[in-house]
């Protein structure tokens, strides 16, 4: 009996030391995480966030006549809240009238000055032409007088007759000259008054245009729909106090909610993977239960730098293609979207997590594989990778289990190369 106890105790101690040695020499630890080689579908995806917008929309613009009035920027003084449902011709916004009011004041002053100038020109013309007419009449009387004198000397000496004829001729020339001067003065006066009248007419037209433009500073909806604020070049929405340019007069939009797109931005690193027509899985932060499909409809050809970012990005538009009536009623422009763009799909391939891959200084890629109670260091041939997994072309079977991190004493593990790999 005692011998049996001794044998059992000795065997237990031996097993204990054997296990301790095995663990110390690099066996599987409780903290080690193993995963099996997965066989199934594999995707290479690009993820990006964005926001919903209508594929087409009606613009609510400031008046077209801003440039004609030489008003190149104007502030938004008031604007209905975003999301307001309006009908055609409903009030949407009003623009700041201070600049156009100042232009109207200046125009009124100019009109009054021109009216005064025109009135003064008429008075001066009337006075000057009267003097010229009196001169013409006076010269005409002188001609009549010389004609009478010529008749009275017809029986006198030839010298007297010759002198009378000369005087008559000179009087007629003087009269003709006075008539010519009168006509020139008359044309000059009428031309001067015409110039002033034309400037007055032009200023009147300008004032009428400004008054009509001021009426249009109250902006109304061109159609029925939901008011969505317009974004500026820097991505900020136009609100009260924002400037509206004469070259970009859009204040807000009325989107067509029947067709929505997700507008997102892809980094220059990933843009080469994106193609028009690729499938996209779209999720909405505000509607986490809604699963929406989409497809790439447009990719920008020129990159841009977004605010608060140093990286260049490309705008990508994704059309939603399977929204039903219920989902459609829940969607709103500017909702935040999470877009998973499926760039490439492969079926029935073996994959493992990227964390399980290791490489040495010679570029050989390997994994640590559980082999019973042992751990092997097996070389693998890696195919394409995505953000979390890698395709294994050679070196592993579906039943294999790999370590997510290096086990104890990794350099002591038996290395198993792949003979068929050619460098």
ZADO-702273 format. One record per residue (C-alpha): residue in three letters; x, z, y. Coordinates in steps of 0.5 Angstrom, whole numbers, plus 500, padded with zeros to 3 digits. Each point is the difference from the previous one (the first is absolute). Last residue first. Layout:
N
    aa     X     Z     Y
   ALA     X     Z     Y
...
This chain:
423
    aa     X     Z     Y
   UNK   521   389   567
   UNK   497   499   494
   UNK   496   505   496
   UNK   499   498   493
   UNK   504   506   498
   UNK   496   505   503
   UNK   504   507   501
   UNK   499   506   497
   UNK   504   506   503
   UNK   500   507   497
   UNK   499   505   505
   UNK   506   504   502
   UNK   500   498   507
   UNK   493   502   501
   UNK   502   508   499
   UNK   493   502   501
   UNK   494   495   501
   UNK   500   495   506
   UNK   493   499   503
   UNK   494   497   498
   UNK   502   500   492
   UNK   497   494   496
   UNK   496   500   494
   UNK   500   494   495
   UNK   494   498   496
   UNK   499   494   505
   UNK   507   498   498
   UNK   506   500   505
   UNK   506   496   501
   UNK   498   493   502
   UNK   495   497   506
   UNK   498   507   503
   UNK   496   499   506
   UNK   501   505   505
   UNK   495   505   503
   UNK   498   504   507
   UNK   501   495   506
   UNK   500   494   496
   UNK   506   497   495
   UNK   501   493   497
   UNK   504   500   493
   UNK   505   505   498
   UNK   505   500   494
   UNK   501   506   497
   UNK   506   504   497
   UNK   498   506   496
   UNK   503   507   501
   UNK   498   504   494
   UNK   497   507   500
   UNK   499   504   493
   UNK   495   504   497
   UNK   496   494   498
   UNK   503   494   504
   UNK   498   502   507
   UNK   502   494   505
   UNK   505   501   506
   UNK   499   493   504
   UNK   506   495   502
   UNK   502   495   505
   UNK   507   497   500
   UNK   502   499   507
   UNK   507   501   498
   UNK   500   507   504
   UNK   495   502   496
   UNK   492   499   500
   UNK   494   505   499
   UNK   493   498   499
   UNK   495   506   499
   UNK   498   501   507
   UNK   497   492   500
   UNK   494   502   495
   UNK   500   496   494
   UNK   497   494   498
   UNK   499   495   494
   UNK   496   494   502
   UNK   493   497   497
   UNK   498   497   507
   UNK   503   498   506
   UNK   497   500   507
   UNK   504   498   507
   UNK   498   501   507
   UNK   494   505   500
   UNK   499   502   507
   UNK   498   507   500
   UNK   496   502   507
   UNK   499   506   502
   UNK   495   499   506
   UNK   498   504   506
   UNK   493   499   503
   UNK   501   496   507
   UNK   494   496   499
   UNK   494   503   496
   UNK   498   500   492
   UNK   494   504   498
   UNK   495   494   500
   UNK   505   495   496
   UNK   501   505   495
   UNK   492   500   499
   UNK   499   493   500
   UNK   506   498   496
   UNK   507   499   501
   UNK   504   496   496
   UNK   505   495   504
   UNK   503   505   505
   UNK   505   495   504
   UNK   507   502   501
   UNK   504   499   506
   UNK   507   501   501
   UNK   504   501   506
   UNK   508   500   499
   UNK   504   506   501
   UNK   507   501   504
   UNK   503   507   499
   UNK   502   505   506
   UNK   493   503   500
   UNK   496   504   506
   UNK   496   494   502
   UNK   500   494   495
   UNK   506   495   500
   UNK   498   493   498
   UNK   501   495   495
   UNK   498   492   501
   UNK   497   496   494
   UNK   494   505   500
   UNK   496   500   493
   UNK   493   498   499
   UNK   495   501   495
   UNK   503   505   495
   UNK   494   501   495
   UNK   495   506   499
   UNK   497   505   496
   UNK   496   506   501
   UNK   500   507   497
   UNK   495   505   504
   UNK   501   507   497
   UNK   505   502   506
   UNK   495   497   506
   UNK   503   503   506
   UNK   507   499   498
   UNK   498   493   497
   UNK   504   497   494
   UNK   502   492   499
   UNK   503   497   494
   UNK   503   494   502
   UNK   500   493   496
   UNK   505   495   503
   UNK   497   494   503
   UNK   505   499   505
   UNK   507   502   498
   UNK   504   507   501
   UNK   506   501   496
   UNK   504   497   506
   UNK   497   506   505
   UNK   503   505   496
   UNK   506   502   504
   UNK   497   497   506
   UNK   495   506   500
   UNK   493   498   499
   UNK   495   502   505
   UNK   492   500   499
   UNK   494   497   503
   UNK   494   501   495
   UNK   495   495   500
   UNK   492   500   501
   UNK   495   495   499
   UNK   493   501   501
   UNK   501   505   506
   UNK   501   495   505
   UNK   504   504   505
   UNK   497   501   508
   UNK   507   501   504
   UNK   502   503   505
   UNK   504   499   507
   UNK   502   493   499
   UNK   503   497   507
   UNK   507   498   497
   UNK   503   496   505
   UNK   496   503   506
   UNK   503   506   497
   UNK   496   507   499
   UNK   503   506   501
   UNK   498   507   497
   UNK   497   505   504
   UNK   494   501   495
   UNK   502   498   493
   UNK   504   494   498
   UNK   503   502   493
   UNK   507   501   499
   UNK   504   495   495
   UNK   505   498   505
   UNK   497   493   502
   UNK   494   503   501
   UNK   494   502   495
   UNK   493   498   502
   UNK   495   506   499
   UNK   494   498   495
   UNK   493   500   503
   UNK   495   499   494
   UNK   495   494   500
   UNK   496   496   504
   UNK   502   494   505
   UNK   504   498   506
   UNK   500   508   502
   UNK   500   502   507
   UNK   505   501   505
   UNK   499   503   507
   UNK   506   496   504
   UNK   495   494   500
   UNK   497   502   506
   UNK   507   501   503
   UNK   501   493   498
   UNK   494   497   504
   UNK   502   504   506
   UNK   507   497   499
   UNK   498   493   499
   UNK   495   500   506
   UNK   506   503   504
   UNK   505   494   498
   UNK   494   495   501
   UNK   499   503   508
   UNK   508   500   500
   UNK   500   492   498
   UNK   494   499   505
   UNK   504   504   506
   UNK   506   496   498
   UNK   496   493   500
   UNK   497   502   507
   UNK   507   502   503
   UNK   502   493   498
   UNK   494   497   502
   UNK   500   503   507
   UNK   508   498   501
   UNK   498   493   498
   UNK   494   500   505
   UNK   504   502   505
   UNK   505   495   499
   UNK   495   494   499
   UNK   497   502   507
   UNK   507   500   503
   UNK   502   493   498
   UNK   493   498   502
   UNK   500   502   507
   UNK   508   498   500
   UNK   497   493   498
   UNK   495   500   506
   UNK   504   502   505
   UNK   505   495   498
   UNK   494   495   501
   UNK   499   503   507
   UNK   507   499   502
   UNK   500   493   498
   UNK   494   498   503
   UNK   502   503   507
   UNK   507   496   499
   UNK   496   494   499
   UNK   495   501   506
   UNK   506   502   505
   UNK   504   493   497
   UNK   493   496   502
   UNK   500   504   507
   UNK   507   498   501
   UNK   499   493   498
   UNK   494   499   505
   UNK   504   503   506
   UNK   506   496   499
   UNK   495   494   499
   UNK   497   501   507
   UNK   493   502   501
   UNK   493   497   497
   UNK   501   504   493
   UNK   501   506   504
   UNK   494   504   499
   UNK   499   498   492
   UNK   507   503   499
   UNK   498   506   503
   UNK   494   501   496
   UNK   504   499   494
   UNK   505   505   502
   UNK   494   505   501
   UNK   497   499   493
   UNK   507   501   497
   UNK   501   506   504
   UNK   493   503   498
   UNK   502   499   492
   UNK   507   504   502
   UNK   496   505   502
   UNK   495   500   494
   UNK   506   500   495
   UNK   503   506   504
   UNK   493   504   499
   UNK   500   498   493
   UNK   507   503   499
   UNK   498   506   504
   UNK   494   501   495
   UNK   504   499   494
   UNK   505   506   502
   UNK   494   504   501
   UNK   496   498   494
   UNK   506   501   496
   UNK   502   506   502
   UNK   494   503   499
   UNK   499   497   493
   UNK   507   503   498
   UNK   498   507   502
   UNK   495   499   496
   UNK   504   498   494
   UNK   505   505   501
   UNK   495   506   500
   UNK   497   497   494
   UNK   507   500   497
   UNK   502   507   502
   UNK   493   502   497
   UNK   502   497   494
   UNK   507   503   499
   UNK   497   507   501
   UNK   495   499   495
   UNK   505   497   495
   UNK   504   506   501
   UNK   494   505   499
   UNK   499   496   493
   UNK   507   500   498
   UNK   500   508   501
   UNK   493   500   496
   UNK   504   496   495
   UNK   506   505   499
   UNK   495   506   500
   UNK   495   497   495
   UNK   503   503   493
   UNK   496   497   495
   UNK   494   502   496
   UNK   498   500   493
   UNK   495   499   494
   UNK   493   499   503
   UNK   495   496   496
   UNK   500   493   500
   UNK   499   499   493
   UNK   499   506   496
   UNK   505   506   499
   UNK   502   505   495
   UNK   505   504   502
   UNK   506   501   496
   UNK   505   501   505
   UNK   497   504   506
   UNK   497   496   506
   UNK   506   498   505
   UNK   501   502   507
   UNK   505   499   506
   UNK   504   495   496
   UNK   506   498   504
   UNK   501   493   503
   UNK   506   495   500
   UNK   501   493   502
   UNK   495   500   506
   UNK   502   493   504
   UNK   492   499   500
   UNK   501   494   496
   UNK   504   504   495
   UNK   494   505   500
   UNK   495   494   499
   UNK   499   501   492
   UNK   497   507   501
   UNK   502   505   495
   UNK   499   499   493
   UNK   496   502   494
   UNK   503   496   494
   UNK   496   498   494
   UNK   503   502   494
   UNK   503   497   493
   UNK   503   503   494
   UNK   498   506   502
   UNK   505   506   500
   UNK   502   505   496
   UNK   506   504   500
   UNK   507   500   497
   UNK   504   504   495
   UNK   505   497   496
   UNK   502   499   492
   UNK   504   495   497
   UNK   499   499   493
   UNK   504   498   494
   UNK   495   501   494
   UNK   501   501   492
   UNK   495   500   495
   UNK   501   503   493
   UNK   506   504   496
   UNK   502   507   502
   UNK   507   503   498
   UNK   498   507   499
   UNK   502   505   505
   UNK   505   506   499
   UNK   501   506   505
   UNK   505   505   499
   UNK   499   507   502
   UNK   499   503   493
   UNK   507   497   498
   UNK   502   495   495
   UNK   507   501   497
   UNK   506   500   504
   UNK   505   503   497
   UNK   498   507   502
   UNK   493   499   497
   UNK   503   498   493
   UNK   505   506   500
   UNK   494   505   502
   UNK   496   496   494
   UNK   506   501   495
   UNK   501   507   503
   UNK   493   502   498
   UNK   500   497   494
   UNK   506   504   498
   UNK   497   506   502
   UNK   494   499   496
   UNK   504   498   494
   UNK   504   507   500
   UNK   493   504   501
   UNK   497   496   494
   UNK   506   501   496
   UNK   501   507   502
   UNK   492   502   498
   UNK   501   496   494
   UNK   506   505   498
   UNK   496   506   502
   UNK   495   498   495
